[in-house]
Amino acid sequence: MIKRLSDPGLGEKYYQNKSRMVNKDGTFNSSRTGMKLHLYHYLISVNTFKILLLITGSYLACNLVFASAYMLNGVENFGGHSNHTPFLTALLFSMQTFTTVGFGAIYPHDTFTGLLSGMEAMFGLLFFALATGIVYGRFSKPSTSIKFSEKGVIAPHGESGNAFMFRIVNARPNTLIEMSVEIILAIKEEIGDNINRKYYRLKTETSSVVFFPLPWTIVHAINDSSPLSGLSKEDFEKLDLEFVVHIKGFDETYAQMTNIISSYWHKEIEWGAKFKRNYTLNKYGSVEFDINNIGEIEPV
């Protein structure tokens, strides 16, 4: 008897949703509402363009506020000489003070302007300390890039008949070691009027590798002990099959364990196909593999 897996955390109740549980990029296809904004998590996870826009916009906004304060106090309270308009003079003075580069041709000439410029200099130091922390947090955050084949395949394999296969490759020049894989199969199950999900852990021929310099083809043999035994392409669609993949390994660049999640929906399974052998030898006799060809398949 094939052993059923208890709910891995994805839920057993099936709400007849028309989409997958786990997206290709590893995010879960569900959302939680009512949560408060976690500022640090947002700042280190938002995309690069938005964080640059946020930092630059905050910098300009702060300088506009202080420039307005200098304008209200009167630019005649600046010492030195400026050929610019009053507001531009106040803005340039604010930017020089905010970045703590020191006063140039313009300098504070009265008590209030001196106190305000001192407070702005302190605020500028705090601002750039915060910006530096955000940038460092983003750079130091472990970020491993594992490239998955676009599709999984059902192909003839050995004496067992068919097998479910997919490929992964390290898409960065860093070193990954002690890699392991776990595949959880989600199947729709109808019990009377209720529709639930049931889960199975799929056994792979090679569940772990010590080194990961080349593509790794992960194989699950479809035999009598497999929950995929006897299922056709039509059954895959009818049962809304989804293969949830969890890859983990040690990233030597960050000296930390890393986790990657992805999935293959039944619509992304190619039947009667196999992956091409895209290995070549260079003039030095070393094996080369173009990671952009990882998903190339051919009929069997």
Summary of the structure (lengths in Angstrom):
residues: 300
radius of gyration: 29.2
end to end distance: 31.3
largest distance: 91.1
contacts: 760
relative contact order: 0.14
helix: 30%
strand: 33%
